[in-house]
Amino acid sequence: MNTALLRISAVLALAACAAPPAPVTAPAAGAPPSAIALSPPGADASFYPAWSRNAVIYEVNVRQFTPEGTFAALEPHLPRLKGLGVDILWLMPIQPIGVQNRKGGLGSYYSIRDYTAINPEHGTEADFKRFVSAAHRQGMRVILDWVANHTAHDHAWTREHRNWYTLRPDGSISYPLDQQGKETDWTDVADLNFGNADMRRAMIGEMRWWLDEMGIDGFRADVAWGVPYEFWAEARPALLSARPDLFLLAEAEDPRLHQWFHATYAWEMHHLLNEIAQGKKGTGELDPYFARQDSLYGRGAYRLTFTSNHDENSWQGTEFERMGRNHLAAFVLSATAQNSIPLLYSGQEASLNKRLRFFEKDTVDWSGPSLAPFYSAMFGLKHTQPALGNGPWGAPQVKLQTDGGDRVYAFTRTEGNNTVLVAVNFGDRTAAVGYQGLEHPGAYTDWFSKDWVQLGATGRLNIPAHGYRVLVR
């Protein structure tokens, strides 16, 4: 069987077993005709659920969050997470994990044996329903990581519907394929055949089950850019019919996906900030980056920004390893940039400074120095400043000209009477920065110190080493 015919989109990755790929910012070979148009996403606010206007996301690693690794043990953390300012809880996959070809002792969350079941390590269906209800009472939404690209080798479909998988010439089921159509070493999962309409319908039905029966509020689509885009075009209306205000996040960096998803990953920004934080690149690289993003995405897109997530932490290192003393400055810049919808990973608020093992039990260390006041302040900024609204609700980003060199970057965003000025310093010394061309001079408040600051159209700002200033009016 010709596997090329089974894979409309040749691009494929497995986030559970490797670091995220390089960003996709142009049409990939083999993309479905309906998805090839590369015009910026529309700025129509009606495309987005109204509740997501200034939302922030928190990724929950259920296995590692508590010593028990259960929904019951996770539930008491909900008031704390609400107090932190979290709006959306993204749960990594919670279904039973495959045993055949399992990696490590517990296996990958992304090797799913049954789409419509609960991993007994986490609890029961009743436990999960109670958790979702408790999150809703706190005013938070719950989205589930959905692994559409592949299943475990011992999923029932491998026995009952072998033609729902990519098959080798000898009739055996293939591992996932790379961009050249060759099998990868992702041996714990079986590659699904999206050329099969019955499989696609079954997949959408399994997703509907979580909306209808479990009461969740949406999905984070794992390897969304490796699944033929025709599937997402088919899935979106079926899911919206069950939950008109659901939220869809794609693990992808491709503007075409904004035809169906509310948010995509800002991997390119993340990688760039790693390099700036390490001194390998200067802040001058940010201008062409933002210009490209504005051209590709416009104002009508949510871009997921982060300094850590489960892939980065486990495979590339903690934010302390990758960004050092600049990790907070990087978070400030990424979380306030145009189109940003910020993400926080499990334990970041407690300065989690270890790589969590992916295939074994490895509980988050909650005893580290608390960064909760910082992240709470950042999320409060997002919630209260109209200029920082998500996607079409937010204001354009305007660079503020400074003489700070290649370790300093500053910009403003203005919506009506609200202006937010953001200035970051990735350098080793306090920067006494001269600026010019501030479009909205006047009285500002330092968001963190609460001190009053009078700014002229031209003036100076002191920015701490490895630090930031956020001024609002």
C-alpha positions as CSV (number, residue, x, y, z in Angstrom):
1,M,0.0,0.0,0.0
2,N,1.3,3.4,-0.9
3,T,1.7,5.3,2.4
4,A,2.0,8.6,0.6
5,L,-1.7,8.3,-0.4
6,L,-2.6,7.7,3.2
7,R,-0.8,10.8,4.5
8,I,-2.2,13.9,2.9
9,S,0.2,16.0,5.0
10,A,3.7,14.5,5.1
11,V,4.8,16.6,8.1
12,L,4.7,14.5,11.3
13,A,6.0,14.7,14.8
14,L,5.5,12.9,18.1
15,A,5.6,15.4,21.0
16,A,5.6,12.6,23.5
17,C,9.0,11.3,22.3
18,A,10.9,14.2,20.9
19,A,11.3,17.9,21.1
20,P,8.9,20.1,19.1
21,P,9.8,20.6,15.4
22,A,10.9,23.7,13.7
23,P,8.0,26.1,13.1
24,V,6.0,25.8,10.0
25,T,5.2,29.2,8.5
26,A,4.4,28.4,4.9
27,P,2.3,25.7,3.2
28,A,3.8,22.2,3.5
29,A,4.0,19.8,0.6
30,G,0.9,17.7,0.3
31,A,-1.4,20.1,2.3
32,P,-5.1,19.7,1.4
33,P,-6.2,22.3,-1.2
34,S,-8.8,23.8,1.3
35,A,-5.9,24.7,3.6
36,I,-3.3,26.1,1.3
37,A,-4.4,29.8,1.4
38,L,-2.0,31.7,3.5
39,S,-3.9,34.9,4.2
40,P,-3.7,36.1,7.8
41,P,-6.4,34.8,10.1
42,G,-9.4,36.9,10.3
43,A,-9.9,39.5,13.1
44,D,-13.5,38.6,13.6
45,A,-14.0,38.3,17.4
46,S,-17.1,36.1,16.9
47,F,-14.8,33.3,15.9
48,Y,-13.5,33.0,19.5
49,P,-15.5,32.1,22.6
50,A,-16.2,35.3,24.4
51,W,-14.9,33.9,27.7
52,S,-11.4,33.5,26.2
53,R,-10.9,37.2,25.6
54,N,-8.1,37.6,28.2
55,A,-7.6,34.0,29.2
56,V,-4.4,32.3,30.3
57,I,-3.6,28.6,30.2
58,Y,-2.1,26.3,32.8
59,E,-0.8,22.8,31.7
60,V,-1.5,20.1,34.2
61,N,0.7,17.0,34.3
62,V,-1.7,14.8,36.3
63,R,0.8,12.0,36.8
64,Q,3.4,14.3,38.3
65,F,1.4,17.0,39.9
66,T,0.9,15.2,43.2
67,P,2.4,12.1,44.9
68,E,-0.8,10.3,44.3
69,G,-1.2,11.3,40.6
70,T,-5.0,11.3,40.9
71,F,-7.8,13.7,40.1
72,A,-8.9,13.5,43.8
73,A,-5.4,14.7,44.9
74,L,-5.4,17.4,42.2
75,E,-8.7,18.8,43.1
76,P,-7.6,20.6,46.3
77,H,-5.1,22.6,44.1
78,L,-8.0,24.2,42.2
79,P,-8.6,27.2,44.5
80,R,-4.8,27.9,44.5
81,L,-4.7,27.8,40.7
82,K,-7.7,30.1,40.4
83,G,-6.0,32.5,42.8
84,L,-3.0,32.4,40.6
85,G,-5.2,33.7,37.8
86,V,-5.6,30.6,35.7
87,D,-8.5,30.5,33.3
88,I,-8.0,27.3,31.3
89,L,-6.6,24.0,32.6
90,W,-5.0,21.9,29.9
91,L,-4.8,18.3,31.1
92,M,-2.2,16.1,29.4
93,P,-3.8,12.8,28.2
94,I,-5.6,10.9,30.9
95,Q,-6.7,7.8,29.0
96,P,-5.3,4.3,29.6
97,I,-1.7,3.9,28.2
98,G,-0.7,1.1,25.9
99,V,1.3,-1.9,27.3
100,Q,2.6,-3.3,24.0
101,N,5.9,-1.7,23.1
102,R,5.6,0.6,26.2
103,K,8.5,3.0,26.8
104,G,9.7,3.0,30.4
105,G,7.8,1.7,33.4
106,L,4.6,3.7,33.0
107,G,4.7,4.6,29.3
108,S,3.9,7.7,27.4
109,Y,0.8,9.7,28.1
110,Y,0.5,9.9,24.3
111,S,0.3,6.2,23.6
112,I,-3.5,5.8,24.1
113,R,-5.1,2.4,24.4
114,D,-8.7,3.6,24.6
115,Y,-9.9,7.0,23.7
116,T,-13.1,6.9,25.8
117,A,-11.8,5.6,29.1
118,I,-9.9,6.9,32.2
119,N,-6.4,5.7,33.1
120,P,-7.1,3.9,36.4
121,E,-3.9,5.4,37.8
122,H,-5.7,8.8,37.9
123,G,-9.1,7.5,39.2
124,T,-12.5,6.8,37.8
125,E,-15.0,8.5,35.4
126,A,-16.8,9.7,38.5
127,D,-13.6,11.2,39.9
128,F,-12.9,13.0,36.7
129,K,-16.5,14.4,36.5
130,R,-16.1,15.7,40.0
131,F,-12.9,17.3,39.1
132,V,-14.4,19.0,36.0
133,S,-17.4,20.2,38.1
134,A,-15.0,21.6,40.8
135,A,-13.0,23.4,38.2
136,H,-16.1,24.9,36.7
137,R,-17.3,26.1,40.1
138,Q,-14.0,28.0,40.4
139,G,-14.7,29.6,37.0
140,M,-12.1,27.7,35.1
141,R,-12.4,25.7,31.9
142,V,-10.9,22.3,31.2
143,I,-9.4,21.2,27.9
144,L,-8.0,17.7,27.2
145,D,-4.9,16.8,25.2
146,W,-6.2,14.9,22.2
147,V,-3.9,12.5,20.4
148,A,-5.4,12.1,16.9
149,N,-2.3,11.2,15.0
150,H,-1.7,7.7,16.4
151,T,-2.8,5.1,19.0
152,A,-1.1,2.5,21.2
153,H,-0.4,-0.8,19.5
154,D,-2.9,-2.6,21.7
155,H,-5.8,-0.2,21.0
156,A,-8.8,-2.2,19.9
157,W,-8.8,-0.6,16.5
158,T,-5.5,-2.4,15.7
159,R,-7.4,-5.7,15.9
160,E,-10.9,-4.7,14.7
161,H,-10.0,-2.1,12.0
162,R,-6.5,-2.7,10.6
163,N,-7.3,-0.7,7.5
164,W,-7.7,2.4,9.9
165,Y,-3.8,2.3,10.1
166,T,-0.9,2.9,7.8
167,L,0.2,-0.6,6.7
168,R,3.6,-1.8,5.6
169,P,3.8,-3.8,2.3
170,D,3.7,-7.0,4.4
171,G,0.4,-5.9,6.0
172,S,1.8,-5.1,9.4
173,I,1.0,-1.7,11.1
174,S,3.6,1.0,10.6
175,Y,5.2,3.3,13.2
176,P,4.7,7.0,12.5
177,L,6.4,8.3,9.4
178,D,8.9,11.1,9.1
179,Q,8.8,13.9,6.4
180,Q,10.4,11.5,3.9
181,G,7.8,8.8,4.5
182,K,10.2,6.6,6.4
183,E,9.3,5.1,9.7
184,T,10.5,6.8,12.9
185,D,11.7,5.2,16.1
186,W,8.5,6.0,17.9
187,T,7.9,2.4,18.5
188,D,5.2,2.6,21.1
189,V,2.6,4.0,18.8
190,A,0.8,3.0,15.6
191,D,0.3,5.4,12.7
192,L,-3.4,6.1,11.8
193,N,-4.6,6.2,8.2
194,F,-6.6,9.5,7.8
195,G,-7.5,8.4,4.2
196,N,-10.1,6.2,5.9
197,A,-13.4,8.0,6.3
198,D,-14.7,5.5,8.8
199,M,-11.7,6.1,11.1
200,R,-12.2,9.9,10.9
201,R,-15.9,9.6,11.8
202,A,-15.0,7.3,14.7
203,M,-12.3,9.7,15.9
204,I,-14.7,12.6,15.9
205,G,-17.3,10.5,17.8
206,E,-14.7,9.7,20.5
207,M,-14.0,13.5,20.9
208,R,-17.7,14.2,21.1
209,W,-17.9,11.7,24.0
210,W,-15.7,13.9,26.2
211,L,-17.8,16.9,25.5
212,D,-21.2,15.2,25.9
213,E,-20.4,12.8,28.8
214,M,-17.5,14.3,30.6
215,G,-18.4,18.0,30.3
216,I,-15.0,19.3,29.1
217,D,-14.6,22.6,27.3
218,G,-12.3,21.8,24.4
219,F,-9.1,20.2,23.2
220,R,-5.4,20.7,22.8
221,A,-4.7,18.8,19.6
222,D,-1.4,16.9,19.8
223,V,0.7,16.9,16.6
224,A,-2.1,18.9,14.9
225,W,0.2,19.9,12.1
226,G,0.9,16.2,11.3
227,V,-2.8,15.3,10.8
228,P,-4.3,16.1,7.4
229,Y,-6.0,19.4,7.6
230,E,-9.1,18.0,6.0
231,F,-9.7,16.2,9.3
232,W,-9.8,19.4,11.3
233,A,-12.2,20.9,8.8
234,E,-14.4,17.9,9.4
235,A,-14.0,17.8,13.1
236,R,-14.6,21.5,14.0
237,P,-18.3,21.8,13.1
238,A,-19.1,18.5,14.7
239,L,-17.5,19.6,17.9
240,L,-19.0,23.0,17.9
241,S,-22.5,21.5,17.5
242,A,-21.9,19.9,20.9
243,R,-20.3,22.9,22.6
244,P,-20.6,26.2,20.7
245,D,-18.1,28.0,23.0
246,L,-15.5,25.3,23.1
247,F,-11.8,26.1,22.9
248,L,-9.3,24.5,20.4
249,L,-5.5,24.7,20.7
250,A,-3.3,23.3,18.0
251,E,0.2,22.0,18.7
252,A,1.4,23.6,15.4
253,E,2.8,26.8,14.1
254,D,0.9,27.4,10.9
255,P,-1.5,30.2,10.1
256,R,-3.7,27.9,8.0
257,L,-4.8,26.1,11.1
258,H,-6.5,29.2,12.3
259,Q,-9.4,28.3,10.0
260,W,-10.3,25.8,12.6
261,F,-8.3,26.4,15.8
262,H,-8.3,29.4,18.1
263,A,-4.7,29.1,19.1
264,T,-1.4,27.8,17.7
265,Y,2.1,27.5,19.2
266,A,4.6,30.3,19.0
267,W,7.6,27.9,18.9
268,E,9.7,30.3,16.8
269,M,9.4,33.0,19.5
270,H,10.2,30.5,22.2
271,H,13.4,29.3,20.5
272,L,14.4,32.9,19.7
273,L,14.0,33.9,23.4
274,N,16.1,31.0,24.4
275,E,18.9,32.2,22.2
276,I,18.6,35.8,23.3
277,A,18.5,34.8,27.0
278,Q,21.7,32.8,26.4
279,G,23.4,35.7,24.6
280,K,23.6,33.9,21.3
281,K,21.4,36.4,19.6
282,G,20.5,40.0,20.3
283,T,17.1,41.7,20.7
284,G,17.5,43.1,17.2
285,E,16.3,39.7,16.0
286,L,12.9,40.5,17.5
287,D,11.9,43.1,15.0
288,P,12.0,40.9,11.9
289,Y,10.4,38.1,13.9
290,F,7.4,40.3,14.9
291,A,7.2,41.7,11.4
292,R,6.9,38.1,10.0
293,Q,4.3,37.2,12.6
294,D,2.2,40.2,11.9
295,S,2.3,39.4,8.1
296,L,1.4,35.8,8.6
297,Y,-1.1,36.0,11.5
298,G,-2.4,39.6,11.7
299,R,-4.4,40.4,14.9
300,G,-6.9,37.6,14.5
301,A,-5.0,34.8,16.1
302,Y,-4.1,33.5,19.5
303,R,-0.5,32.5,19.7
304,L,0.5,30.2,22.7
305,T,3.6,31.7,24.3
306,F,5.6,30.0,27.0
307,T,9.0,29.6,28.8
308,S,8.3,25.9,29.6
309,N,5.9,23.1,28.8
310,H,6.0,19.3,29.1
311,D,8.2,18.9,26.0
312,E,10.6,21.7,26.8
313,N,10.9,20.6,30.5
314,S,11.5,16.9,29.9
315,W,13.6,17.0,26.7
316,Q,15.2,20.4,26.4
317,G,15.5,21.4,30.1
318,T,13.9,23.7,32.6
319,E,13.6,27.4,31.9
320,F,16.5,27.9,34.4
321,E,18.7,25.7,32.2
322,R,17.7,27.3,28.9
323,M,17.2,30.9,30.0
324,G,19.1,31.3,33.2
325,R,18.5,34.5,35.1
326,N,16.6,35.9,32.1
327,H,13.7,33.5,32.4
328,L,11.3,36.0,34.0
329,A,12.2,38.8,31.5
330,A,11.5,36.3,28.7
331,F,8.1,35.4,30.2
332,V,7.2,39.1,30.6
333,L,8.0,39.8,26.9
334,S,6.3,36.7,25.6
335,A,3.2,37.1,27.7
336,T,2.6,40.7,26.7
337,A,3.5,40.5,23.0
338,Q,0.8,41.0,20.4
339,N,-1.5,38.0,20.0
340,S,0.0,36.2,23.0
341,I,-2.1,33.8,25.1
342,P,0.3,32.8,27.9
343,L,1.0,29.3,29.2
344,L,2.3,28.2,32.5
345,Y,3.5,24.6,33.1
346,S,3.0,22.5,36.3
347,G,5.4,23.6,39.0
348,Q,6.7,26.8,37.3
349,E,5.1,28.8,40.1
350,A,7.3,26.9,42.6
351,S,10.5,27.3,40.6
352,L,10.5,23.7,39.4
353,N,14.2,23.2,38.6
354,K,14.3,19.6,37.4
355,R,13.5,17.8,34.2
356,L,10.4,15.6,35.0
357,R,10.9,12.0,33.7
358,F,8.5,11.3,30.9
359,F,7.9,7.6,31.2
360,E,8.2,7.2,35.0
361,K,6.6,8.6,38.2
362,D,8.5,11.8,39.1
363,T,6.5,14.2,41.3
364,V,6.8,17.9,41.0
365,D,8.9,19.4,43.7
366,W,6.6,22.1,45.2
367,S,9.1,23.2,47.8
368,G,11.1,25.6,45.6
369,P,11.1,29.4,46.0
370,S,7.6,30.7,45.2
371,L,7.2,32.6,42.0
372,A,3.4,32.7,42.5
373,P,3.4,36.5,43.2
374,F,5.2,37.1,39.9
375,Y,2.9,34.9,37.8
376,S,-0.2,36.1,39.6
377,A,0.8,39.7,38.8
378,M,1.4,38.8,35.2
379,F,-2.0,37.2,34.9
380,G,-3.6,40.0,36.7
381,L,-2.0,42.3,34.1
382,K,-3.6,40.3,31.3
383,H,-7.0,40.3,32.9
384,T,-7.2,44.0,33.7
385,Q,-5.5,45.8,30.8
386,P,-7.7,45.9,27.6
387,A,-4.6,46.6,25.4
388,L,-3.4,43.0,26.3
389,G,-6.5,41.2,25.2
390,N,-6.1,38.0,23.2
391,G,-6.2,38.0,19.4
392,P,-8.6,40.5,17.9
393,W,-9.4,42.1,21.3
394,G,-5.8,43.2,21.9
395,A,-4.0,46.2,20.7
396,P,-1.2,46.4,18.1
397,Q,2.4,46.3,19.3
398,V,4.5,49.4,18.6
399,K,8.2,49.3,19.2
400,L,9.6,52.0,21.5
401,Q,12.9,53.3,20.2
402,T,15.7,53.1,22.8
403,D,19.5,53.4,23.1
404,G,19.7,50.2,25.1
405,G,21.6,48.1,22.6
406,D,21.1,44.4,21.8
407,R,20.1,43.3,25.3
408,V,17.2,45.7,25.7
409,Y,13.8,45.7,24.0
410,A,10.7,47.8,24.6
411,F,7.3,48.3,23.1
412,T,3.8,49.7,23.9
413,R,0.3,48.6,23.3
414,T,-2.6,51.0,23.4
415,E,-6.3,50.4,23.4
416,G,-8.5,53.5,24.0
417,N,-7.2,55.2,27.1
418,N,-5.2,52.2,28.2
419,T,-1.5,51.9,27.4
420,V,0.9,49.2,28.5
421,L,4.7,49.9,28.2
422,V,6.9,46.8,28.4
423,A,10.7,47.0,28.7
424,V,13.0,44.1,29.2
425,N,16.7,43.8,29.9
426,F,18.6,40.6,29.1
427,G,21.9,42.1,30.2
428,D,24.1,41.6,33.3
429,R,23.8,45.2,34.4
430,T,21.1,47.7,35.1
431,A,20.3,49.5,31.9
432,A,19.7,53.3,32.1
433,V,17.8,53.5,28.8
434,G,17.1,56.6,26.8
435,Y,13.9,56.4,24.8
436,Q,12.1,58.6,22.3
437,G,8.8,58.7,20.5
438,L,6.5,57.6,23.3
439,E,3.1,58.2,21.6
440,H,1.1,58.5,24.9
441,P,3.2,60.4,27.5
442,G,1.8,61.1,30.9
443,A,1.3,59.5,34.3
444,Y,2.0,55.8,34.5
445,T,2.0,53.2,37.3
446,D,4.7,50.6,37.6
447,W,2.7,47.4,37.6
448,F,5.0,45.5,40.0
449,S,6.1,48.2,42.5
450,K,2.9,50.3,42.2
451,D,5.1,53.5,42.1
452,W,3.8,56.4,40.1
453,V,6.0,57.4,37.1
454,Q,5.8,60.5,34.9
455,L,6.9,59.7,31.3
456,G,7.5,62.3,28.6
457,A,7.6,61.7,24.9
458,T,11.3,61.4,25.4
459,G,13.0,60.3,28.6
460,R,14.9,57.6,30.4
461,L,14.0,54.3,32.1
462,N,16.0,52.2,34.5
463,I,15.6,48.5,33.8
464,P,17.2,46.0,36.3
465,A,19.7,43.5,35.1
466,H,17.9,40.3,33.8
467,G,14.8,42.3,34.5
468,Y,11.8,44.2,33.3
469,R,9.6,47.2,33.7
470,V,5.9,47.1,33.0
471,L,4.2,50.5,33.2
472,V,0.4,51.1,32.7
473,R,-1.9,54.0,32.3
